[in-house]
């Protein structure tokens, strides 16, 4: 397997085939390290390639690499070089002092064990000699992968960077592994207050975009008592009751976790859309904490979608600074009940079109809203933590309606334009009011003939003396 996987890497980066013997001839050893080795053993696609070269000084390595392109020296103080146009990090063995801004000491002759000891977890502390294909595994990373266990390499080193807490979080979801008792103890008590939002955001995005069961990470955070620090709005859903007739899975926290996993199984056009949908699935019912009451002996959460939408910005600002993403998630949460309400009430075509206009203003689509409804419905498995995989006739009806109306991915475009009205009024606010009225009757009455629409609008405004 290793031979085959390395062959794939070499085929992708042809320069490596030449650099490996050059490093060997110069007296150095060249290793594939870190996540690439981990992913190779897991049988996953290798995307990020990190190379560590031992036994050579930075100047020697730079001389070799410069034959294949301009060498980027930006990371040189950290023992990292890059060849422009080639997506590989070339690093040297190094020692780091403690603290958030450690002093770095590059040591080409550092022992392999010492070099690998500065990795956070055993599954990331392995290397493969690219000349001999020997796998270097001092700390039992292969066995931990087989046992699906996350273990720390060096507890003291691990605690020096609180970002590693969030790396553990996303590894739990991505690789469906469980931290051992020592790592759990460390993560339960370590201070994470100094981690920047930007760094938290990157780890959360990896979790949500690369996991099949991202809920495992949030369940773990809640289990060790840290979810209330990361995203308290979700932690507070634990124990919030639901009507068992509609939610046999249990409380709102369990439902949210299942809905999140259901959302992870769906197929999206791009990663940005997926990220929006994942956050929306996680947060779609956060309003239930404030609105859930027993009415007539039945648990109800009236207007929880509206309350939840107002809570979304505060929840997401702890994780991301992306205003467009926050706006889109807020909109999805606000309207996530509407599709099924339209179907149940046998709403008119214009109601569907008006909804498309509302969500369009937030940069989302009715198709995205339908996907959130599906995750919501599938997150109701009363027999397991694994979400349902079934389809639902009412949601299928909604999808068919928006497809037939041509509004699944965008709102209906206005027929009448400002230029059509310049023969009646001068440019200014009046044209805007006339266009708004035209679009309203276009949606309500289904008028798509420009001449008819123009006459209707002009007649209405003349009759009400709004055109001089």
KACOR-V561562 format. One record per residue. N is the residue number from 1. SS is DSSP state (~ for helix, > for strand, _ for the rest). OMEGA is omega in whole degrees, 0 to 359 (999 if undefined). Layout:
N:SS:OMEGA  N:SS:OMEGA
This chain:
1:_:181  2:~:180  3:~:181  4:~:182  5:~:179  6:~:177  7:~:178  8:~:178  9:~:181  10:~:178  11:~:181  12:~:182  13:_:186  14:~:182  15:~:181  16:~:182  17:~:180  18:~:185  19:~:182  20:~:180  21:~:179  22:~:177  23:~:180  24:~:180  25:~:181  26:_:179  27:_:181  28:_:174  29:>:186  30:>:186  31:>:164  32:>:187  33:>:171  34:_:186  35:~:180  36:~:179  37:~:177  38:~:182  39:~:178  40:~:181  41:~:178  42:~:181  43:_:181  44:_:178  45:_:179  46:_:181  47:_:182  48:_:182  49:>:177  50:>:181  51:>:176  52:>:183  53:>:181  54:>:173  55:_:179  56:_:178  57:_:183  58:~:182  59:~:179  60:~:180  61:~:180  62:~:179  63:~:180  64:~:184  65:~:184  66:~:176  67:~:186  68:~:177  69:_:179  70:_:182  71:>:179  72:>:183  73:_:185  74:_:182  75:_:187  76:~:181  77:~:177  78:~:178  79:_:180  80:>:177  81:>:176  82:>:172  83:>:182  84:_:178  85:_:179  86:_:188  87:_:178  88:>:171  89:>:179  90:>:185  91:>:177  92:>:177  93:_:182  94:>:173  95:>:180  96:>:172  97:_:181  98:_:179  99:_:182  100:_:178  101:_:187  102:_:170  103:_:186  104:>:176  105:>:180  106:>:182  107:_:182  108:_:185  109:_:175  110:_:181  111:_:179  112:~:183  113:~:178  114:~:181  115:~:182  116:~:182  117:~:181  118:_:174  119:_:186  120:_:185  121:>:182  122:~:182  123:~:178  124:~:187  125:_:179  126:_:177  127:>:177  128:>:177  129:>:186  130:_:176  131:_:184  132:_:183  133:_:176  134:_:178  135:>:180  136:>:185  137:_:184  138:_:193  139:_:176  140:_:181  141:~:181  142:~:180  143:~:179  144:~:175  145:~:179  146:~:181  147:~:181  148:_:181  149:>:174  150:>:180  151:_:178  152:>:177  153:_:182  154:_:183  155:~:181  156:~:179  157:~:182  158:~:186  159:~:181  160:_:179  161:_:183  162:_:176  163:~:182  164:~:173  165:~:181  166:~:175  167:~:176  168:~:179  169:~:184  170:~:175  171:~:179  172:~:180  173:~:185  174:~:187  175:~:179  176:_:178  177:_:183  178:>:176  179:>:176  180:_:187  181:~:181  182:~:180  183:~:178  184:~:180  185:~:180  186:~:184  187:~:179  188:~:187  189:~:186  190:_:182  191:_:180  192:_:186  193:_:184  194:_:181  195:_:182  196:_:179  197:~:181  198:~:181  199:~:175  200:~:181  201:~:182  202:~:180  203:~:178  204:~:178  205:~:176  206:~:179  207:~:186  208:~:184  209:~:186  210:~:184  211:_:170  212:_:178  213:_:181  214:_:180  215:~:181  216:~:180  217:~:181  218:~:176  219:~:178  220:~:178  221:~:180  222:~:181  223:~:181  224:_:174  225:_:183  226:_:180  227:~:180  228:~:175  229:~:184  230:~:180  231:_:187  232:~:181  233:~:178  234:~:179  235:~:183  236:_:180  237:_:179  238:_:179  239:_:177  240:_:187  241:_:177  242:_:176  243:_:184  244:_:178  245:_:181  246:_:183  247:_:179  248:_:184  249:_:179  250:_:187  251:_:185  252:~:178  253:~:179  254:~:179  255:~:181  256:~:179  257:~:179  258:~:179  259:~:178  260:~:179  261:~:177  262:~:179  263:~:180  264:~:182  265:~:182  266:_:181  267:_:183  268:_:181  269:_:182  270:_:184  271:~:179  272:~:177  273:~:179  274:~:181  275:~:178  276:~:183  277:~:180  278:~:177  279:~:180  280:~:178  281:~:180  282:~:189  283:~:192  284:_:182  285:_:182  286:_:179  287:_:182  288:~:177  289:~:183  290:~:189  291:~:186  292:_:179  293:>:177  294:>:181  295:>:182  296:_:180  297:_:182  298:>:177  299:>:180  300:>:179  301:_:186  302:_:178  303:_:180  304:~:180  305:~:180  306:~:177  307:~:180  308:~:180  309:~:179  310:~:180  311:~:186  312:~:183  313:~:180  314:~:180  315:~:185  316:~:180  317:_:174  318:_:188  319:_:187  320:_:175  321:_:183  322:_:185  323:~:180  324:~:178  325:~:180  326:~:179  327:~:181  328:~:180  329:~:179  330:~:180  331:~:179  332:~:179  333:~:182  334:~:187  335:~:188  336:_:178  337:_:190  338:~:181  339:~:180  340:~:176  341:~:178  342:~:181  343:~:183  344:~:182  345:_:182  346:_:185  347:_:180  348:_:178  349:~:182  350:~:179  351:~:177  352:~:181  353:~:179  354:~:177  355:~:178  356:~:179  357:~:181  358:~:183  359:~:179  360:~:180  361:_:181  362:_:180  363:_:176  364:_:184  365:_:176  366:~:176  367:~:176  368:~:179  369:~:178  370:~:178  371:~:178  372:~:176  373:~:180  374:~:178  375:~:178  376:~:182  377:~:182  378:~:180  379:_:185  380:_:180  381:_:181  382:_:184  383:_:185  384:_:173  385:_:180  386:_:182  387:_:177  388:_:177  389:_:185  390:_:173  391:_:186  392:_:187  393:~:181  394:~:178  395:~:175  396:~:179  397:~:179  398:~:180  399:~:179  400:~:180  401:~:184  402:~:176  403:~:180  404:~:180  405:_:179  406:_:184  407:_:182  408:_:184  409:_:178  410:_:178  411:_:178  412:_:182  413:_:178  414:_:178  415:_:184  416:_:178  417:_:181  418:~:181  419:~:180  420:~:186  421:~:183  422:_:179  423:_:180  424:_:182  425:_:177  426:_:178  427:_:181  428:_:184  429:~:183  430:~:180  431:~:178  432:~:179  433:~:180  434:~:179  435:~:178  436:~:179  437:~:180  438:~:181  439:~:179  440:~:181  441:~:174  442:~:181  443:~:185  444:~:186  445:~:177  446:_:180  447:_:180  448:_:176  449:_:186  450:~:182  451:~:180  452:~:181  453:~:179  454:~:180  455:~:180  456:~:184  457:~:181  458:~:179  459:~:181  460:~:183  461:~:176  462:~:180  463:~:180  464:_:176  465:_:179  466:_:172  467:_:181  468:_:999
